[in-house]
Amino acid sequence: MVFAKKAQSINLDGEQYATSIYSFTKQREFPVIVGKRFLGPNDHVLILDDFLANGKALEGLLEICELAGAQVQGIGIAIEKAFQGGGDRLRARGYRVESLARVGSMDAGAGTIEFLPA
């Protein structure tokens, strides 16, 4: 298990893979860092994340895996906001994306959420 970090920490010494990810929620860019000693060309990766909306965070993680020469075998998501299209774009690129819950639409005014088949 390897964690992608948003900030430098004491267990990230030496060379690193890094990219920037724009957060629409926070309206700013965040760095994402993985130590090179933790990820390499012989690794097969399953990326796990909590939310998938437009896919920018996952694109950054995929970029890091590509830089490392690692093979991404699949992507697991807790909640996918399917109406924002990130999952569809990743699937169109050939990635297997599995979500525990897929939200088709949300209406804050009415307080409703439509779920799609996972």
C-alpha positions as CSV (number, residue, x, y, z in Angstrom):
1,M,0.0,0.0,0.0
2,V,1.3,3.4,-1.0
3,F,-0.2,6.7,0.0
4,A,-0.1,9.7,-2.3
5,K,0.6,12.7,-0.1
6,K,-0.6,16.3,-0.5
7,A,2.3,17.7,1.4
8,Q,5.9,16.8,2.2
9,S,6.3,14.5,5.3
10,I,9.1,12.8,7.2
11,N,8.5,9.4,5.4
12,L,9.0,11.0,2.0
13,D,12.7,11.3,1.8
14,G,14.8,11.1,-1.4
15,E,13.5,11.3,-5.0
16,Q,9.8,11.7,-5.6
17,Y,7.2,11.7,-8.3
18,A,5.0,14.8,-8.2
19,T,2.2,16.4,-10.0
20,S,-0.5,19.1,-9.3
21,I,-4.2,18.4,-9.0
22,Y,-6.8,21.2,-9.2
23,S,-9.6,20.9,-6.7
24,F,-12.9,22.3,-7.8
25,T,-14.2,22.0,-4.3
26,K,-11.4,24.0,-2.7
27,Q,-10.8,26.2,-5.9
28,R,-7.0,25.7,-5.8
29,E,-4.2,23.4,-6.9
30,F,-2.7,20.8,-4.6
31,P,0.6,19.0,-5.0
32,V,0.5,15.2,-4.9
33,I,3.7,13.3,-4.1
34,V,4.8,9.7,-4.0
35,G,8.3,8.6,-3.1
36,K,10.1,6.9,-5.9
37,R,11.3,4.1,-3.6
38,F,7.6,3.1,-3.2
39,L,6.5,2.9,-6.8
40,G,8.3,1.5,-9.8
41,P,8.0,-0.2,-13.2
42,N,7.3,-3.7,-11.8
43,D,4.3,-2.6,-9.8
44,H,0.7,-3.3,-10.6
45,V,-1.5,-0.7,-9.1
46,L,-5.1,-0.5,-7.8
47,I,-6.0,3.1,-7.1
48,L,-8.6,3.7,-4.4
49,D,-10.2,7.0,-3.6
50,D,-13.2,8.3,-1.8
51,F,-14.9,10.5,-4.4
52,L,-14.8,10.7,-8.1
53,A,-16.3,13.8,-9.8
54,N,-14.6,15.3,-12.8
55,G,-11.6,12.9,-12.5
56,K,-8.8,15.5,-12.0
57,A,-7.4,13.8,-8.9
58,L,-7.3,10.4,-10.6
59,E,-5.7,11.9,-13.7
60,G,-2.9,13.2,-11.4
61,L,-2.5,9.7,-9.8
62,L,-2.5,8.1,-13.2
63,E,0.2,10.6,-14.3
64,I,2.4,9.6,-11.3
65,C,1.9,5.9,-12.1
66,E,2.9,6.6,-15.7
67,L,6.0,8.4,-14.7
68,A,6.9,5.4,-12.5
69,G,6.2,3.0,-15.3
70,A,3.7,1.2,-13.1
71,Q,0.7,-0.5,-14.6
72,V,-2.7,0.6,-13.3
73,Q,-5.0,-2.5,-13.1
74,G,-8.1,-0.7,-11.9
75,I,-9.7,2.1,-10.0
76,G,-12.0,1.7,-7.0
77,I,-14.2,4.6,-5.8
78,A,-16.5,4.8,-2.8
79,I,-18.9,7.4,-4.3
80,E,-18.9,8.4,-8.0
81,K,-20.7,11.6,-9.0
82,A,-21.6,10.1,-12.4
83,F,-23.2,13.3,-13.6
84,Q,-19.8,15.1,-13.6
85,G,-18.4,12.7,-16.2
86,G,-15.0,11.8,-14.7
87,G,-15.7,8.1,-14.5
88,D,-17.0,8.0,-18.1
89,R,-13.8,9.7,-19.3
90,L,-11.6,7.2,-17.4
91,R,-13.6,4.2,-18.7
92,A,-13.3,5.6,-22.3
93,R,-9.5,5.7,-21.8
94,G,-9.7,1.9,-21.0
95,Y,-9.5,2.0,-17.2
96,R,-11.6,-0.3,-15.2
97,V,-13.5,1.9,-12.7
98,E,-15.7,0.3,-10.0
99,S,-17.8,2.4,-7.7
100,L,-19.7,1.4,-4.6
101,A,-22.3,4.1,-5.3
102,R,-23.0,6.1,-8.4
103,V,-24.9,9.3,-8.1
104,G,-26.8,10.2,-11.3
105,S,-28.1,13.6,-10.1
106,M,-28.5,15.8,-7.0
107,D,-31.0,18.5,-6.3
108,A,-30.1,20.5,-3.2
109,G,-33.2,22.5,-3.4
110,A,-35.5,19.5,-3.4
111,G,-33.1,17.5,-1.2
112,T,-33.0,14.6,-3.6
113,I,-30.3,12.2,-4.9
114,E,-30.8,9.8,-7.8
115,F,-28.5,6.7,-7.6
116,L,-27.5,4.7,-10.7
117,P,-26.7,1.0,-10.8
118,A,-23.1,0.5,-9.6
